[in-house]
Amino acid sequence: MSTFERLIQKQIPEKQTVSQKIKCFWLKHGEKVVILIGVILIALFSFEAGFLKGQKDQKEPVAVNQTVCPSCPKEENNNTGANNNPQQNSQKKSAAEQPNSEKQNCAFAASKNSNKYHLASCQFAAKIKPENKICFSSKEEAESRGYQGAQCCLK
């Protein structure tokens, strides 16, 4: 046996107990283990702090409860919210101020750009631009001109 092999055998005994192995491992790698545990703890605390902050800042979701007519054309189904165009607002007012005789003749309304007709009281009929609005006094009149009843207000 060479001198090198004898030195190795003196440094590492053949039979070490478990506690001796742990002690040897700790002496070699203890500093790295402590740093690793510290990094993991810091990461966990940071994640939890962010999670709690997110819960605190969370707001209630906005719910929109408006039915949508799937068979209505896109122009009549446009729910953009507030209308800031004063010209369109004045047209809506003038349409609302129509004489009673015209409102009576307009039991059903349709758009020139669509093939669907609605009840005059339907929310989608109210969205039809006055210049595109066609009035009917009965369902039969609307259907004879090629229009179909919209599912949203006619069942």
C-alpha positions as CSV (number, residue, x, y, z in Angstrom):
1,M,0.0,0.0,0.0
2,S,1.3,3.4,-0.9
3,T,1.6,6.3,1.5
4,F,-1.2,8.2,-0.3
5,E,-3.7,5.3,0.3
6,R,-2.7,5.2,4.0
7,L,-3.3,8.9,4.4
8,I,-6.8,8.6,2.9
9,Q,-7.7,5.7,5.2
10,K,-6.6,7.7,8.3
11,Q,-8.8,10.6,7.3
12,I,-11.9,8.6,6.5
13,P,-12.5,5.8,8.8
14,E,-14.3,2.8,7.3
15,K,-17.2,2.6,9.7
16,Q,-18.8,5.9,10.6
17,T,-21.9,6.2,12.6
18,V,-24.9,8.2,11.4
19,S,-24.2,11.0,13.8
20,Q,-20.6,11.2,12.6
21,K,-21.8,11.4,9.0
22,I,-24.2,14.2,9.8
23,K,-21.5,16.1,11.7
24,C,-19.1,15.7,8.8
25,F,-21.8,16.9,6.3
26,W,-22.7,19.8,8.4
27,L,-19.1,20.9,8.8
28,K,-18.6,20.8,5.0
29,H,-21.9,22.2,3.8
30,G,-23.5,23.9,6.9
31,E,-23.1,27.5,5.6
32,K,-24.7,26.7,2.3
33,V,-27.6,24.9,3.9
34,V,-28.3,27.9,6.2
35,I,-28.2,30.3,3.2
36,L,-30.5,28.1,1.2
37,I,-33.0,27.9,4.1
38,G,-32.9,31.7,4.5
39,V,-33.6,32.3,0.8
40,I,-36.5,29.9,0.9
41,L,-38.0,31.5,4.0
42,I,-37.6,35.0,2.5
43,A,-39.3,33.9,-0.7
44,L,-42.2,32.3,1.2
45,F,-42.7,35.5,3.3
46,S,-42.6,37.7,0.2
47,F,-45.1,35.5,-1.6
48,E,-47.5,35.5,1.4
49,A,-47.2,39.3,1.8
50,G,-48.0,39.8,-1.9
51,F,-50.9,37.4,-1.7
52,L,-52.4,39.2,1.4
53,K,-51.9,42.6,-0.3
54,G,-53.7,41.4,-3.4
55,Q,-56.7,40.1,-1.3
56,K,-56.9,43.5,0.5
57,D,-56.9,45.4,-2.8
58,Q,-59.4,43.1,-4.6
59,K,-62.6,44.8,-5.6
60,E,-66.0,43.3,-6.2
61,P,-66.4,42.4,-9.9
62,V,-68.8,44.6,-11.9
63,A,-71.9,42.6,-13.0
64,V,-73.9,43.7,-16.1
65,N,-77.4,42.3,-16.0
66,Q,-78.7,43.0,-19.5
67,T,-80.2,40.4,-21.8
68,V,-78.7,40.2,-25.2
69,C,-80.7,39.1,-28.2
70,P,-78.6,36.6,-30.2
71,S,-80.7,36.9,-33.3
72,C,-80.6,40.7,-33.3
73,P,-78.3,42.4,-35.9
74,K,-75.1,43.9,-34.6
75,E,-76.3,47.5,-35.0
76,E,-79.2,46.9,-32.7
77,N,-77.2,44.9,-30.3
78,N,-74.6,47.6,-29.7
79,N,-74.4,48.2,-25.9
80,T,-71.8,50.9,-25.7
81,G,-73.1,52.6,-22.6
82,A,-73.4,56.4,-22.4
83,N,-73.9,58.3,-25.7
84,N,-71.9,61.6,-25.7
85,N,-73.0,62.6,-29.2
86,P,-75.4,65.6,-28.8
87,Q,-76.8,65.2,-32.4
88,Q,-77.9,61.6,-31.6
89,N,-79.3,62.7,-28.3
90,S,-81.5,65.3,-29.9
91,Q,-82.7,62.7,-32.5
92,K,-83.7,60.4,-29.6
93,K,-85.6,63.2,-28.0
94,S,-87.4,64.1,-31.1
95,A,-88.3,60.5,-31.7
96,A,-89.7,60.3,-28.2
97,E,-91.8,63.4,-28.7
98,Q,-93.7,61.9,-31.7
99,P,-97.4,62.5,-31.8
100,N,-99.6,59.7,-30.3
101,S,-101.1,58.8,-33.7
102,E,-97.6,57.8,-35.0
103,K,-96.8,55.8,-31.9
104,Q,-100.1,53.9,-32.2
105,N,-99.3,53.0,-35.8
106,C,-95.9,51.8,-34.8
107,A,-96.8,48.7,-32.7
108,F,-93.7,47.0,-34.3
109,A,-90.4,48.5,-35.4
110,A,-87.7,47.3,-37.7
111,S,-84.5,48.7,-39.2
112,K,-83.9,49.1,-42.9
113,N,-80.5,47.4,-42.4
114,S,-82.0,44.3,-40.8
115,N,-84.5,41.5,-41.4
116,K,-85.9,41.4,-37.8
117,Y,-88.8,43.3,-36.3
118,H,-89.3,44.1,-32.6
119,L,-92.1,45.3,-30.4
120,A,-92.0,49.1,-30.3
121,S,-91.4,48.8,-26.5
122,C,-88.4,46.5,-27.0
123,Q,-85.0,47.9,-25.9
124,F,-83.5,47.0,-29.3
125,A,-86.3,48.8,-31.1
126,A,-85.4,52.0,-29.2
127,K,-81.8,51.7,-30.4
128,I,-82.8,51.9,-34.1
129,K,-81.8,55.2,-35.6
130,P,-84.8,57.3,-36.6
131,E,-83.7,57.5,-40.2
132,N,-83.5,53.7,-40.5
133,K,-86.7,52.9,-38.5
134,I,-89.7,51.3,-40.2
135,C,-93.0,51.1,-38.4
136,F,-95.6,48.4,-38.7
137,S,-99.1,48.2,-37.2
138,S,-99.2,44.4,-37.0
139,K,-97.1,41.3,-37.2
140,E,-98.7,40.3,-40.4
141,E,-97.7,43.6,-42.1
142,A,-94.1,43.1,-41.0
143,E,-93.9,39.5,-42.1
144,S,-95.5,40.3,-45.5
145,R,-92.7,42.7,-46.1
146,G,-90.1,40.0,-45.4
147,Y,-89.2,40.7,-41.8
148,Q,-88.9,38.0,-39.1
149,G,-89.8,38.3,-35.4
150,A,-86.8,38.9,-33.1
151,Q,-86.5,36.2,-30.3
152,C,-85.6,38.7,-27.7
153,C,-89.0,40.4,-27.5
154,L,-91.4,38.2,-29.5
155,K,-92.0,34.7,-28.2
